[in-house]
Amino acid sequence: MRPSEHLPHRYPVFMLDRAEVVEENRRAKGYRKVTVNDPLLLPGGTLPLVYVIESMAQISGLASGRRGGSLFAAINGLTFSGSARPGDTLEVESTVERNIGRLYSFAARATVDGTIIAEGGILLHFDEEA
């Protein structure tokens, strides 16, 4: 799946190179190859954690199966235990935990080479006009 066809985000904060829906309207997985030419890298050569969070939010939007825009409502219990550097492939996945109308709660995780670098809850509010 080409995430750019399903998300309203654009360069430079479009965080996913490719994605797949693992379970329709429930779970999705996405990938981003971190390169040395990535404009988002910090001077020390790591991808800022705020962009890891953004990639988790974007894959959550795809996991929901909803069309249109969403607003990042909250982060719940997010923990970090690593980072992504040039040459790494950031793998993010998200599962819908529950939804009430247009408000969705997700369990999301980011890994590099099978090692969890971030995990926690993401809350999105879907607004078809956003």
N, C-alpha and C positions, 0 to 999 in steps of 0.2 A: 504494500500500500504506500502511496505517496502522501505523507502527512500534509504537505502543502495544499492538497486538494480538499482537506477536511478541517483544517485549522485556519483561523483568521490571521495568525502571526506571520511576520515577514522578517527578512534579514534586517538587522543582525541578531535579533533575539528569537529567531526560529531555531529551535534547539534539536530537532530530530532529522536525521538523514533518511531514515526509513522506519517503518512501523508495521506491526501486524496485530490484527485483532485475534486474540487467542480464544476468547469466548464472547460471542455477540452480546453487546450491551452490558458486559460484565467485567472483562479483563483484556488488557492490551499490553504489548511489549514494544519498546522502541530502542533505537540505536543512534549514537552520534560518534563519529570518528573525530577525535581531538587531534589537530595537526599543529605543527610549529607555526603555521601562518594564520592560525585562528585569531581573529581580532579581539576576542574576549579574554585571552590569557592574561594573567597577572605577570608583572615583570619577572617573578621567580619561575615562571613556566607552568603554573597550575591553572586549572579552570576554576574561577571563583565559585564558591559554594552556592551563591544566590542563583547562578545559572544551572547548577545541578537541581536546585529546588524548582526552577522554572521548567526544566525538562520533565520533572516528575509531574508538575501541574499539566503540562501539555499532553503527556501520555494519558493522564487521568481524563482529560477532555475527550480523547479518542475512546477510552474504555467505556465511557458513559453511553456512547452511541448517539448522543444528542448533536444536533446541527446548530450552527450559529455560534455566537460568542459566549464566553463565560467570564465571570469576575472571580478573581482569587479571593476567597473569603477568609480562610484561616489555615494555619499550620498547627497540627496537634502532635506533641511528643516527638518532634523530629530530632534525630540524633545523627551525628557525623562521626565517621571513624576512618576517613581516608580522603583521597583527592584523585582527580584525573589529570594526566599530563599528556603532552604530545606523544603520539604513538598508541595511546590507549583508546579503546572503544568503550564509551560509556553506554551501559545497558540499563534501561529504566523499565520498570513494569508497575502496573497499577491495577487494583481490583476494587470494584464498587462494593462498599460495605453496606450502605443504605442510602435511600433518598426519600426526601419529603418534598413533593412537588418539583420545584426547580433547584432545590438545594441537595447536593450530592456529597457524600463522605467517602473517601478512598483510603485504602492502605497502599502506600507506594514505597518502592525500593529502588536504589541506584547501586549498580555494581560495576567493578572493573576487574576483568579476569576472574570472575566468580567470587570476588571478595566484596562484601557489602561496604559501601562508603557512606551511604545515607539511607535512612528509612524512617517512616513515620506516617502521620495522617495528613491528608490534603482535603480541604473543603472548598468546593466550587459552587457558585451560584450561576445558573444558566439563564441568560437573557437573550432571546432570539434577536433583539434589536441592538445588542452590543457588538 
